[in-house]
Amino acid sequence: MSKTTKALYAPLSIATSVAGGLLAGAVFSQLWKRIDDSAQDPPDPKDLNRSTTAALSAAALQGLIFGLVRAVVDRAGARGYRTITHEAPV
């Protein structure tokens, strides 16, 4: 990748990462509301009033969603960049 294409890809990568993080957070919140019977927010691991199972389940689900959304967004950004510049952003 040339210096010019690298300079062009950096802002695109940052913007898609931020958008992906926001999307993943929204997806996780909506999914947690459907999974958890209570109307509470996902448990904080330091909140000892919630069960360990709930805290660990929420953390695992959140990690899965964030990883998956990040991969999808990064992949789509790389494909879009390649479509425009005809160069892979590697």
Backbone as CSV, one residue per row, in Angstrom:
resi,resn,N_x,N_y,N_z,CA_x,CA_y,CA_z,C_x,C_y,C_z
1,MET,0.862,-1.164,0.000,0.000,0.000,0.000,0.907,1.225,0.000
2,SER,0.596,2.167,-0.851,1.404,3.378,-0.923,1.080,4.306,0.248
3,LYS,1.934,5.302,0.445,1.721,6.254,1.543,0.418,7.023,1.363
4,THR,0.090,7.339,0.117,-1.141,8.090,-0.152,-2.370,7.260,0.204
5,THR,-2.391,6.010,-0.226,-3.554,5.178,0.070,-3.646,4.875,1.560
6,LYS,-2.499,4.740,2.199,-2.509,4.515,3.651,-3.072,5.731,4.379
7,ALA,-2.724,6.914,3.910,-3.238,8.151,4.513,-4.741,8.295,4.277
8,LEU,-5.228,7.814,3.154,-6.658,7.880,2.867,-7.439,6.830,3.658
9,TYR,-6.834,5.683,3.882,-7.547,4.601,4.556,-7.660,4.827,6.060
10,ALA,-6.713,5.516,6.668,-6.713,5.714,8.128,-7.986,6.400,8.625
11,PRO,-8.421,7.526,8.054,-9.663,8.144,8.543,-10.897,7.260,8.313
12,LEU,-10.913,6.552,7.184,-12.018,5.645,6.905,-12.078,4.539,7.954
13,SER,-10.935,4.006,8.299,-10.858,2.948,9.293,-11.326,3.431,10.667
14,ILE,-10.921,4.613,11.049,-11.326,5.178,12.341,-12.833,5.410,12.372
15,ALA,-13.357,5.990,11.314,-14.791,6.277,11.258,-15.620,5.003,11.296
16,THR,-15.203,3.988,10.556,-15.964,2.739,10.565,-15.841,2.016,11.898
17,SER,-14.709,2.149,12.564,-14.554,1.531,13.884,-15.483,2.170,14.911
18,VAL,-15.576,3.483,14.884,-16.475,4.186,15.808,-17.926,3.803,15.521
19,ALA,-18.295,3.809,14.253,-19.661,3.441,13.877,-19.960,1.998,14.264
20,GLY,-18.997,1.129,14.080,-19.178,-0.272,14.456,-19.351,-0.443,15.953
21,GLY,-18.595,0.308,16.745,-18.735,0.247,18.201,-20.104,0.716,18.661
22,LEU,-20.595,1.779,18.053,-21.932,2.274,18.392,-23.004,1.262,17.992
23,LEU,-22.842,0.681,16.817,-23.792,-0.328,16.348,-23.774,-1.555,17.259
24,ALA,-22.590,-2.010,17.623,-22.479,-3.183,18.496,-23.108,-2.917,19.859
25,GLY,-22.910,-1.730,20.395,-23.517,-1.386,21.681,-25.033,-1.397,21.610
26,ALA,-25.571,-0.874,20.532,-27.027,-0.852,20.359,-27.582,-2.262,20.184
27,VAL,-26.890,-3.085,19.400,-27.332,-4.472,19.197,-27.298,-5.231,20.513
28,PHE,-26.223,-5.079,21.274,-26.110,-5.771,22.558,-27.217,-5.347,23.511
29,SER,-27.480,-4.052,23.606,-28.531,-3.570,24.516,-29.890,-4.150,24.155
30,GLN,-30.210,-4.149,22.877,-31.498,-4.685,22.449,-31.584,-6.190,22.685
31,LEU,-30.514,-6.892,22.405,-30.508,-8.340,22.607,-30.600,-8.691,24.084
32,TRP,-29.904,-7.932,24.934,-29.947,-8.209,26.367,-31.356,-7.988,26.920
33,LYS,-32.045,-6.972,26.422,-33.418,-6.717,26.868,-34.328,-7.896,26.543
34,ARG,-34.071,-8.567,25.446,-34.896,-9.713,25.048,-34.523,-10.978,25.825
35,ILE,-33.276,-11.088,26.235,-32.813,-12.280,26.940,-33.154,-12.219,28.421
36,ASP,-32.910,-11.083,29.053,-33.100,-10.935,30.494,-34.560,-10.604,30.791
37,ASP,-35.145,-11.329,31.723,-36.551,-11.123,32.068,-36.782,-9.807,32.802
38,SER,-35.796,-9.382,33.579,-35.969,-8.133,34.322,-35.763,-6.945,33.381
39,ALA,-36.224,-5.805,33.808,-36.086,-4.591,32.990,-34.777,-3.866,33.292
40,GLN,-33.846,-4.547,33.929,-32.583,-3.929,34.317,-31.606,-3.900,33.148
41,ASP,-30.651,-2.984,33.257,-29.560,-2.926,32.287,-28.682,-4.158,32.461
42,PRO,-27.804,-4.436,31.479,-26.878,-5.557,31.647,-26.055,-5.373,32.921
43,PRO,-25.756,-6.458,33.614,-25.042,-6.337,34.880,-23.596,-5.894,34.707
44,ASP,-23.175,-5.054,35.619,-21.776,-4.663,35.714,-21.067,-5.786,36.480
45,PRO,-19.912,-6.243,36.022,-19.227,-7.325,36.736,-18.926,-7.004,38.204
46,LYS,-18.854,-5.723,38.561,-18.571,-5.342,39.946,-19.827,-5.237,40.801
47,ASP,-21.005,-5.359,40.188,-22.275,-5.277,40.911,-22.548,-6.630,41.558
48,LEU,-22.333,-6.717,42.859,-22.483,-7.989,43.557,-23.938,-8.318,43.887
49,ASN,-24.859,-7.430,43.560,-26.272,-7.708,43.762,-26.856,-8.547,42.632
50,ARG,-26.141,-8.670,41.538,-26.572,-9.497,40.405,-25.790,-10.797,40.446
51,SER,-26.324,-11.830,39.858,-25.675,-13.139,39.908,-24.409,-13.164,39.055
52,THR,-23.506,-14.032,39.443,-22.268,-14.215,38.690,-22.581,-14.743,37.294
53,THR,-23.546,-15.635,37.215,-23.928,-16.200,35.921,-24.412,-15.104,34.973
54,ALA,-25.232,-14.199,35.480,-25.739,-13.107,34.643,-24.604,-12.189,34.205
55,ALA,-23.700,-11.869,35.113,-22.590,-10.972,34.778,-21.672,-11.598,33.734
56,LEU,-21.348,-12.876,33.904,-20.459,-13.539,32.955,-21.145,-13.786,31.614
57,SER,-22.419,-14.104,31.663,-23.175,-14.301,30.413,-23.245,-13.004,29.618
58,ALA,-23.508,-11.907,30.308,-23.577,-10.611,29.631,-22.221,-10.246,29.028
59,ALA,-21.148,-10.495,29.765,-19.810,-10.174,29.253,-19.467,-11.022,28.035
60,ALA,-19.815,-12.307,28.081,-19.532,-13.196,26.950,-20.335,-12.782,25.719
61,LEU,-21.601,-12.476,25.916,-22.451,-12.054,24.804,-21.969,-10.728,24.223
62,GLN,-21.591,-9.812,25.093,-21.095,-8.522,24.635,-19.817,-8.690,23.825
63,GLY,-18.906,-9.534,24.281,-17.669,-9.786,23.548,-17.926,-10.419,22.190
64,LEU,-18.855,-11.359,22.156,-19.202,-12.004,20.899,-19.766,-10.998,19.902
65,ILE,-20.696,-10.184,20.370,-21.326,-9.196,19.478,-20.312,-8.169,19.000
66,PHE,-19.493,-7.647,19.916,-18.508,-6.639,19.504,-17.497,-7.225,18.521
67,GLY,-17.050,-8.433,18.751,-16.101,-9.060,17.830,-16.701,-9.298,16.459
68,LEU,-17.925,-9.778,16.446,-18.600,-10.050,15.182,-18.876,-8.764,14.410
69,VAL,-19.401,-7.757,15.086,-19.692,-6.484,14.416,-18.400,-5.834,13.925
70,ARG,-17.353,-5.911,14.720,-16.074,-5.324,14.294,-15.557,-6.003,13.026
71,ALA,-15.649,-7.332,12.975,-15.189,-8.052,11.788,-16.021,-7.688,10.559
72,VAL,-17.331,-7.591,10.735,-18.213,-7.238,9.616,-17.909,-5.822,9.115
73,VAL,-17.771,-4.883,10.038,-17.519,-3.493,9.659,-16.135,-3.341,9.022
74,ASP,-15.116,-3.983,9.590,-13.770,-3.907,9.010,-13.738,-4.518,7.606
75,ARG,-14.426,-5.638,7.471,-14.462,-6.309,6.171,-15.171,-5.446,5.129
76,ALA,-16.299,-4.872,5.508,-17.046,-4.015,4.582,-16.235,-2.769,4.220
77,GLY,-15.544,-2.188,5.194,-14.704,-1.027,4.918,-13.568,-1.360,3.969
78,ALA,-12.940,-2.518,4.166,-11.846,-2.924,3.288,-12.342,-3.192,1.873
79,ARG,-13.497,-3.830,1.770,-14.048,-4.090,0.432,-14.437,-2.784,-0.267
80,GLY,-15.045,-1.886,0.476,-15.407,-0.595,-0.109,-14.184,0.183,-0.551
81,TYR,-13.151,0.152,0.263,-11.909,0.846,-0.085,-11.287,0.243,-1.342
82,ARG,-11.287,-1.090,-1.416,-10.722,-1.746,-2.588,-11.534,-1.431,-3.845
83,THR,-12.848,-1.328,-3.697,-13.698,-0.988,-4.835,-13.366,0.398,-5.381
84,ILE,-13.103,1.328,-4.473,-12.828,2.704,-4.892,-11.406,2.871,-5.430
85,THR,-10.422,2.299,-4.728,-9.011,2.554,-5.086,-8.372,1.442,-5.887
86,HIS,-8.998,0.282,-5.960,-8.446,-0.894,-6.642,-7.162,-1.385,-5.959
87,GLU,-7.021,-1.104,-4.677,-5.903,-1.582,-3.866,-6.433,-2.144,-2.569
88,ALA,-5.818,-3.221,-2.104,-6.199,-3.782,-0.814,-5.601,-2.929,0.299
89,PRO,-6.345,-2.692,1.377,-5.844,-1.843,2.464,-4.980,-2.604,3.472
90,VAL,-4.181,-3.501,3.028,-3.359,-4.306,3.923,-1.985,-3.704,4.073
